[in-house]
Amino acid sequence: MVAQRRASSAMPPKQGPNATGATTTTPPAPLIVQNLVERLGRIEEGISRTRAFNKAGHTSSDASASSTPQSSGPVQPAVPSIHNRTCPTWQRRGLGLVSPPSSRLTNAVLGQIYFGGQNLGTICSRNGIPHLTALGEQWIYSRTGQRPSFQSLDDGDTHGTDQPASHSPPLLLSYQISPGQKTELPEKWVVQSLLRAFLCSDFRLMFPLVDRVLFEETIQLAYGPQSTLQPLEHISAKACVFAFLSLASSHFPDNEAVGHVDCDAFAEAAQTLQSDFLEDTSITTLQTIFMLLLHETLCGRLQAGSMYHAIACRIVFALGGHVLLVSPKLEGLSVEERENRHLRMLFWLCYLFDKDIALRTGQPPIISDEFCDLTLPEGYAENRFVINVSGSDDRPSVAPYDDFQMPWLPSDLRLSLLKSKACYALYSAASLRKSDAELLRTIRELDEELESWRVSIPAEFSPALSVSKHTRPGADTNKSRSLLHVELHLDYHYLLNVIHCASGRCMVDWTGGPGTEKTFGVQSSLELSVEASRSTLVYLSAEAHRLAGEAFWIFIFYPVSALMTLFFNILRNPLDDQAILDVELLSAASELIRSMPIRRVTPHETAYLRKADEFVAELSRLGKCAIAKSQSECDERD
């Protein structure tokens, strides 16, 4: 019997064209996508000017101007500032929205909407719809002449839950199991059939949830006679099998065993048993909790998934997976070595989810890098992009029982390390104490690291700096390569947006008064954020059909985040040459979201899509109003 482990207490740059998944092109010469030196030079210039201004003190506007060092050449924002040629901004309307530099932000900034140093609202982690502050509503009204109605779109939601208030709680909504009804395991061949399908699939490389040898022993424990087993081990093993069946049956709907599996009932059975086995701090328990986390997330119950994630992280800590270094040998592994290797892989899965959950929900990460050994798996960088080209949509690309193939994981580990760094450096309580110059410097440094990561990726997978609107999808080739290409592009542009959105916290007076020199750096950073958001929407418009249908609730955050950035930029620059095109992107987003595959459509998905339609329509309406209002005011002045 397997003795389960229990708690005792940079690559060289490469350049080249993209050639897989989709044919993406970098626009020939727009300022926003010029080389890294140029685009970061504007941020560096803003930092230098701001520091010089601060050293001189703000005794008078004349003194400020005379003390500002001259640059070696003219500093041009990526897009000409609208405030030089449009109606007065909200600061000019007597709203008193610009705080003095000494009035630094005091609230947590993850999940918040900032512009000019002011908090305009919060992004709902459940559906992406903004909850505006009074200041945010006032600012939108000042730019559009219309009252926003985002709040009415969210009236049916109960704060902190995943389902409309008119429905039962999330657990009861999906699991209509009669009280007292006991769910039994199916015949053993059912789980063995789904295990074989899992081991031969790319899904195992994306989510290495179980080790073949260890899980086969878990099956024996679950199906063995209870009288001869330790009760805790038997319950834990049984829950693990239930959780695995629930996930595997959803991913392999054509498997002959699926007809014998009720994925919702089996997930509920695992959840019901958890109160009995949670004290069993073992790898089996960790596997069960993580599979429940994945099940809840893929079903759109994101808050429940977040709770399971917290438990999984604590179990990883208790087992020592966060500091464990494993042997690189590939053959002749003992049971303990297998446990150690699998535990370390489960740690990395928890780590990946931890950083994404933090950035998407606005809640602090659970895993602190300072307490972890973050040495990447042996050969990870070299083998991350080694994919068997024989795979297709219908055929797995991995050999059966290949225990030693390096998992791809659902995201690039090096990118997740950078997400963690960005989360702390830009969105932690400590980051609130940074001056504007320090904040801009941090943004520049993170941008440099992100660019270093991008050029280290093999050319056929490397994300484009910017995706052209005239992108032509490539032919369907290997499914695994296609999914990896999509994941890297979306993750890259999302993180680029996250990094540069932080510049909105800078206390900038856009009216041209004293101290506005730093607007050069802020303007450039904001434009990079906007271009990343455009690229996300354009790329998805061409590639949405390649997404995995069961991962709809994971992928939906990419377009929603991009929509919000684009919307607030339209309000900031309604007369910019790109504004009308950006409104067109907003208007097309409803069709884009509906084109994203959903493997299992429930009332939850249907209600979300209906709400997304209304949300996109409101963004588009307000964007058009902002453009019309600015044009009308300009015509009146002329």
Secondary structure by P-SEA (a helix, b strand, c coil): ccccccccccccbbbbcccccccccccccccccccccccaaaaaaaaaaaaaaaaaccccaaaaaaaccccccccccccccccccccccccccccccccccccccccccccccccccccccccccccccccccaaaaaaaaaacccccccccccccccccccccccccccccccccccccbbbbbccaaaaaaaaaaaaacccccccccccaaaaaaaaaaaacccccccaaaaaaaaaaaaaaaaaaaaaccccccccccaaaaaaaaaaaacccccccccaaaaaaaaaaaaaaaaacaaaaaaaaaaaaaaaaaaaccccbbbbcccccccaaaaaaaaaaaaaaaaaaaaaaaaaaacccccccccccccccccccccccccccccccccccccccccccccccccccaaaaaaaaaaaaaccccccccccaaaaaaaaaaaaaaaaaaaaaccccccccccccccccccccccaaaaaaaaaaaaaaaaaaaaaacccccccccccccccccaaaaaaaaaaaaaaaaaaaaaaaaaccccccccccccaaaaaaaaaaaaaaaaaacccccaaaaaaaaaaaaaaaaaacccccccaaaaaaaaaaaaaaaaaaaaaaaaaaaaaaaaaaac
